[in-house]
Structure formats: structure tokens, C-alpha cells
Amino acid sequence: MAVTVEKLEKLERKMLLSLPLATIASEVNTRLKKIARTVKMDGFRPGKVPMNVVSQRYGYSVQYEVMNDKVGEAFANAANEAKLRVAGQPKISEKDGAPEGELAFEAVFEVYPDVVIGDLTTAEVEKVTTEVSDAAIDKTIDILRKQRRTFALRPRDTAAEDGDRVTVDFEGKIEGEAFEGGKAVDFQFILGDGQMLKEFEEATRGMKVEESKTFPLAFPADYHGKDVAGKTADFMVTVKKIESAHLPEVNEALAKSLGIENATVEGLQADIKKNLEREVKFRLLARNKAAVMDALVAKAELDLPSASVQAEMARLLEGARADLKKRGIKDADKVAIPDDVFRPQAERRVRLGLVVAELVRANSLQATLDQLKAHIQELASSYEKPSEVERWYFSDNNRMAEVETVVLENNVTDFVMSKAKVTEKAISFDELMAQN
């Protein structure tokens, strides 16, 4: 097989392939004979259908399959012989002017780029840190208490205040017209918890049972309801019931209800601290990893294979449509989503993937079995039966691949941190936890 490779623009290449007709004909004949042994046709016993009949029925499809297989095999062999790292699928077309007894093809494709990573000692990375304070533990306990709070009716002549559960009827209109979602009966919310828009809570605060009030409410421009976003509605709200909240005491009973093994206040605090420290660790790793990846990409030079970018854009589009389906959007597959909306994200992902892969290859940063085990054990430690969770991970190759990716990225993060100019910045627990 004669092979020539021509460099086009940047990462694009063109390869000329030739295949002997005799090779194709031989393979077609072999496959037709195999079909003839089992094919069923009216008027013939199985395995007794004449070859000319089999060829007439299946010859074209088998010829097509053999051509695809042989051309693909020839391209793969040629690319391997030329030591080419092919990105995406080649575009292969038949070419005129082949020598007698041969078929000629032209393959146009892209190759993966050479990745040049600059001096990482000049890279600057901000590493954030935080601590789990007693205040953070107390705040978490308060959240747990609120989740278990009970409510009792307040006297009818008392005004609603923050912390109360209020039951109301309301109706809103925009320019005198009702709108979807603007009316409710016996609607409950906790005053002061931010469940309702600010104007709604301000209007309800201080009201008493059977009292009604009319007030304007301006919907934010970025409100999730597009039909009312940026518009002002006139609402009428009527209070029907006010209930005061009662939070459980911080004691052994609360610890026991939460399933704390050491059912004491001290045991509760220790358990919460352990869980918060684990969550903080993962959040710090994620944020610092992102900072490292930004610094790493900034130090790298490479061209992006358009085939890889297109494939990533397709994956992002598929993910977006799947998300729309989960949200109950009707005909999510038909929603018009411009392709280029995902291009910046796709380009970054492809760029980052290539740079990380090169750094891992050049510095032997692959995830080891011990690292995988340690990471899975850490993930499983927060569950009631860690050993079952560990088996769950090890029993599935896809789950193990996800763990391997995380460990590998952690290795890259540690490596870059060891080389770069790192400045530490302490942030508050609340700031860290507020980030998605």
C-alpha cells in the first residue's frame, strides 16, 4: 500500500491511499459465502441458496461494508506507520486516476497538536484557605434545628414576624390582567427565610390574621418567569394563619434524632465538624484546582483540532437538551440552541484536556492504584456502610474512570503548585460555602 501525507493548514493533513481491487473482491466473496451458509430464502433450503442469488441479493451491501472496513483499516495502518495521532474521524472520498487494478482514496483529517508548556515557575496561583470555626459549627446546628422545627398557632391579634410560618391567599395582576403563577390559596412560607421576593415579605411582615393588603411588586429582570421578568405587578395578599416556630433544644435528644453515634452535645459538635472539614476540603480542592488549571492553560501554546472542538460542542448540546428534559421542557429536542453558544466552553475544555494530558505524560503524573483506593475510601467514609460504597465504585469501570480523572487532576494540581509562585489567601467559611 502506497502512502503519502501532505500537510495542509495548521493541524489538517491529507493522505492518499490505494487498495488492490483483488483484495476487496476476495473479501466480498468470503463474506457472501458465509452468508450463503445460513441465509433463508423462499424456495430454497437453508444453506442451499445458489451463490449468484446470494450475490444478487446481498452483493451491494456487502461490497459497501467491505469498502468501509478495508479503507478504514488501510487508513489506520497508514496513520500508525506515519506515527500520526489522528483527532476525530477522517473524511475519506474516492479519487479518480488510480492505476489499473487498484482503487485510490483521499483522506483529509486533523492530528493532535504539539503542546508546548512554558516555564511553570513563572506561573502565579492564588491558593485559598479557610477554617471550620465554632461559629460555622453552631450555624450548621441551627440549620439542622430549623429543619426539625415545629409550629404552633399564634393568637389572632398578633402580627407576623420573621421566623413565623404564614398561610396566605394572594393574587397578582399586571396592568389589570392575571398571569400564570400569580395566584394561590392557602400558600405557606416562612417569613424572613427569603422564600418570597423582598417586596412580598415586607408587605406581609406585621400583618394579622384576616388582614388584607395591596402592594406593588417589581419582578427582577433576571426572574425565572420570563413572562413577568422586569415587570411590576399589583398584588393583594390576605393572611389566613400565623404560626410561631419552635426549634428543638441542643441536647442529647437532638443528637440522637440525627443518628449521632455518640449522642451527646459534644458528639454532635464533633460529628458536624468532621463533616464540615470534609466538605471544606473538597471545596478548597475544587477552587484551587480551577486556579491551577487557569494558570496552566495560560502557560501553554497549541492549536486546537476543530474536530475535537465540534465533538465537545455536540456533547455540551446533548447535555443541555437532557437538562431541559429533566426540567420538564416540552419538545426539548426541538428547542433552537445556536451551536456557537457552546464554542468558548468547548474550546476551553479541549485546550485544558490536551494540556493536562501532555503534563501528565511528560511528568508521569498518572493515578496510582493506591491513590485510587485512598480517594474512594475518603469518599466512602461519610456513608453509614463505607465498605459497600467502596465495592460500588470498584464494581463499575465508568465510576472508576471518574475517580481516576479526579485523582489525576489532583496530581496535576499538586505538581503545578510545587512549581508555581503560590500566594495564600484566607477566606471565610461562609464565602467558600456560598460558591457553587
Secondary structure, DSSP 4 states (H G I P E B T S, - for coil): ---EEEE-STTEEEEEEEEEHHHHHHHHHHHHHHHHTT---TTS-TT---HHHHHHHHHHHHHHHHHHHHHHHHHHHHHHHTT--EEEEEEEEEES-PPTTEEEEEEEEEEPPPPEE--GGG-EEEEEE----HHHHHHHHHHHHHHT-EEEEPPTTSPP-TT-EEEEEEEEEETTEEEEEEEEEEEEEETTTTSS-HHHHHHHTT--TT-EEEEEEE--TT-S-TTTTT-EEEEEEEEEEEEEEEPPPSSHHHHHHTT-SS-SHHHHHHHHHHHHHHHHHHHHHHHHHHHHHHHHHHTEE-PPPHHHHHHHHHHHHHHHHHHHHHTT-TTGGGS---GGGGHHHHHHHHHHHHHHHHHHHHHT-PPPHHHHHHHHHHHHTTSS-HHHHHHHHHT-HHHHHHHHHHHHHHHHHHHHHHHSEEEEEE--HHHHHH--
